[in-house]
Amino acid sequence: MASSISSSPVQIRCKGVLFDMDGILISSIASVERSWTKWAEMRGVDPVETLKMTHGRRAIETIARLRPDLDSEAELKVIEDIEIADNDELTVLPGVLDLLAALPPHRWTVVTSATDRLARVRLAQGGIHVPRGLVTADSVSRGKPDPAPYLAGAALLGFAPQECVVFEDAETGVKAGRAAGCTVVATTFSHPVDSLDAAHYLIEDVTGVKVTTLADNEGLVLNLTRLAQ
């Protein structure tokens, strides 16, 4: 189980919030699975094994593991084009728009394993305001579960990692946020709970997250009112 799970509401004081994209802000799982299945079939790779590997990981790293004989950069463009062309069933997840509207713009950003081009397309398709800066697969040389993406996200906001809360849904992202020194809140609807044991808190989705903005630039309080059992 996660290291700190409670059925009672909890409050987390922080200065910045770092959101994973797929599985936290938007659901694009159908597109992801169709796109990677298509790529796997094109390249003679088992689609089932491909889908096990791709969630929460940079595409270029997935490609390098599955087909190290191919030009990873060229293949990245192939899968990126396939995913961008497939926006069917992309939806904004419950509670997301209300939560983002409650956060001051300078206190949150997106940290995703998607490429910058793909992330911006998906956020725009979902009607989500794209932050001035975001951390994507193009921003770092090592992806999740390495802490580099979340360290970059905290630095982008201008806060220490220990002052930031990460919202994640996948094992690789939870481990990355924990390794970066952030407080990690994981949602439980898309991945097995036992794969999220590096999270500090588990919630079903973000509908139970309420924001209080503190005076005098002191930061935020995140109230988690619907923790997972």
C-alpha positions in Angstrom: 0.0 0.0 0.0 1.0 3.6 -0.3 3.1 5.1 2.5 0.4 7.4 3.9 -3.2 6.6 3.2 -6.0 7.9 5.3 -9.8 7.8 5.1 -9.9 11.2 6.8 -9.5 14.4 4.8 -5.9 15.7 4.7 -4.3 19.1 3.9 -1.1 19.6 2.0 0.6 22.9 2.1 2.7 23.6 -1.0 3.9 26.3 -3.4 3.5 24.6 -6.7 1.6 21.8 -8.4 2.9 19.5 -11.1 0.4 17.5 -13.2 1.0 14.5 -15.3 -1.1 14.8 -18.4 -2.5 11.5 -19.7 -4.5 9.8 -16.9 -4.6 13.0 -14.7 -5.8 15.9 -16.8 -7.1 14.0 -19.9 -7.9 10.5 -20.9 -6.4 9.5 -24.2 -5.9 5.8 -23.4 -7.9 4.6 -26.3 -5.8 6.7 -28.7 -2.6 5.6 -27.1 -3.4 2.0 -27.3 -4.7 2.2 -30.9 -1.6 4.2 -32.0 1.0 2.0 -30.3 -0.8 -1.2 -31.5 -0.6 0.2 -35.1 3.1 1.1 -34.6 3.9 -2.3 -33.1 2.2 -4.1 -36.0 4.1 -1.9 -38.5 7.4 -2.8 -36.9 6.8 -6.5 -36.1 6.6 -6.1 -32.3 4.1 -7.8 -30.0 1.4 -5.2 -29.4 0.6 -6.6 -25.9 4.2 -6.2 -24.7 4.3 -2.8 -26.3 1.3 -1.5 -24.4 2.7 -2.8 -21.1 5.8 -0.7 -21.7 4.5 2.5 -23.1 2.3 3.9 -20.3 4.1 6.7 -18.4 7.3 6.4 -20.4 8.8 8.6 -23.1 8.1 7.2 -26.5 11.7 7.4 -27.6 12.7 5.2 -24.7 9.9 2.6 -25.5 11.1 2.5 -29.1 14.7 2.0 -28.1 13.8 -0.9 -25.8 11.6 -2.6 -28.3 13.5 -2.0 -31.5 17.1 -0.9 -30.7 18.0 -1.6 -34.3 15.9 1.3 -35.6 16.6 5.0 -35.7 14.7 6.1 -32.5 14.4 9.7 -33.6 12.9 8.7 -36.9 10.5 6.3 -35.2 9.5 8.9 -32.7 8.2 11.1 -35.5 6.3 8.1 -36.9 4.5 7.3 -33.6 4.0 11.0 -32.9 2.2 11.6 -36.2 0.1 8.5 -35.6 -1.0 9.7 -32.1 -1.7 13.3 -33.2 -3.9 12.0 -36.0 -6.0 10.0 -33.5 -8.0 12.2 -31.1 -11.1 10.0 -31.0 -12.5 9.5 -27.4 -10.1 12.0 -25.9 -11.8 13.5 -22.8 -11.1 15.8 -19.9 -11.2 13.9 -16.7 -13.7 14.7 -13.9 -12.9 17.7 -11.7 -9.9 18.8 -13.8 -11.3 22.1 -15.2 -12.6 23.2 -11.7 -9.2 22.4 -10.1 -7.2 24.2 -12.7 -9.4 27.2 -12.5 -8.8 27.4 -8.7 -5.0 27.4 -9.1 -3.1 30.6 -9.8 -1.5 30.3 -13.2 2.1 30.7 -11.9 1.7 27.9 -9.4 1.1 24.9 -11.7 2.4 23.3 -14.8 2.3 20.0 -16.8 5.1 17.4 -16.6 4.4 14.7 -19.3 6.2 11.9 -21.1 4.5 13.1 -24.3 6.4 15.2 -26.8 5.8 18.9 -26.8 3.9 18.8 -30.0 1.7 16.0 -28.9 1.1 17.5 -25.4 0.0 20.8 -26.9 -2.4 19.1 -29.3 -4.0 17.0 -26.6 -4.4 19.8 -24.1 -5.9 22.1 -26.7 -8.2 19.3 -27.9 -9.4 19.0 -24.3 -9.9 22.7 -23.9 -7.2 23.0 -21.2 -5.2 26.1 -21.0 -1.6 25.4 -21.9 0.8 26.8 -19.4 3.4 29.2 -20.6 6.0 26.6 -19.9 5.6 22.8 -19.6 8.0 19.9 -19.2 7.7 17.3 -22.0 9.7 14.4 -23.4 11.7 17.0 -25.4 12.7 18.9 -22.2 14.7 16.2 -20.5 17.3 13.6 -21.5 16.0 11.0 -19.0 12.3 10.3 -18.6 10.2 8.9 -15.8 10.8 7.0 -13.5 14.0 9.2 -13.4 13.3 12.3 -11.2 14.6 14.6 -14.0 11.2 15.6 -15.3 9.8 16.6 -11.9 13.0 18.4 -10.9 12.6 20.3 -14.2 9.0 21.1 -13.4 9.8 22.4 -9.9 12.6 24.6 -11.4 10.3 25.9 -14.1 7.9 27.2 -11.4 10.8 28.5 -9.3 10.1 26.3 -6.3 12.1 23.6 -4.5 10.9 20.1 -5.3 9.9 19.7 -1.6 7.5 22.6 -2.1 5.7 20.9 -4.9 2.9 18.4 -5.1 2.8 15.9 -8.0 -0.4 14.4 -9.4 0.2 11.1 -11.2 -1.5 7.9 -12.2 1.3 5.6 -13.4 4.0 3.7 -11.5 6.8 5.3 -13.4 5.5 8.8 -12.7 4.8 8.1 -9.0 8.4 6.9 -8.6 9.7 9.9 -10.5 7.9 12.3 -8.3 8.9 10.5 -5.1 12.6 10.4 -6.2 12.5 14.1 -7.0 11.5 14.9 -3.4 7.9 16.0 -4.1 4.8 15.0 -2.3 3.0 12.6 -4.6 -0.8 12.1 -4.9 -1.8 9.2 -7.2 -5.1 8.5 -8.7 -6.3 4.9 -8.6 -8.8 4.5 -11.5 -6.3 3.7 -14.3 -3.6 1.5 -12.7 -3.5 -1.2 -10.0 -3.1 0.3 -6.5 -0.2 -2.0 -5.7 1.8 -0.4 -8.5 1.4 3.0 -6.8 3.1 2.2 -3.5 5.6 5.1 -3.9 2.8 7.6 -3.6 2.1 9.5 -0.3 -1.6 9.7 -0.9 -4.2 7.9 -3.1 -7.3 9.4 -4.4 -9.9 8.1 -6.9 -9.8 11.2 -9.0 -9.3 15.0 -8.6 -12.9 15.8 -7.9 -12.2 15.8 -4.2 -9.3 18.2 -4.4 -10.0 21.7 -3.2 -7.6 24.6 -3.2 -7.1 27.4 -0.7 -4.7 30.2 -1.8 -2.8 31.6 1.1 -2.3 35.4 1.6 1.1 37.2 1.3 2.4 34.8 -1.4 2.6 32.0 1.1 1.4 29.4 -1.4 -1.5 26.9 -1.4 -3.3 24.4 0.7 -4.6 21.4 -1.1 -7.5 19.7 0.7 -7.9 16.1 -0.3 -11.4 15.2 0.7 -12.0 11.8 -1.0 -9.0 9.6 -0.3 -9.0 6.1 -1.7 -9.4 3.3 0.9 
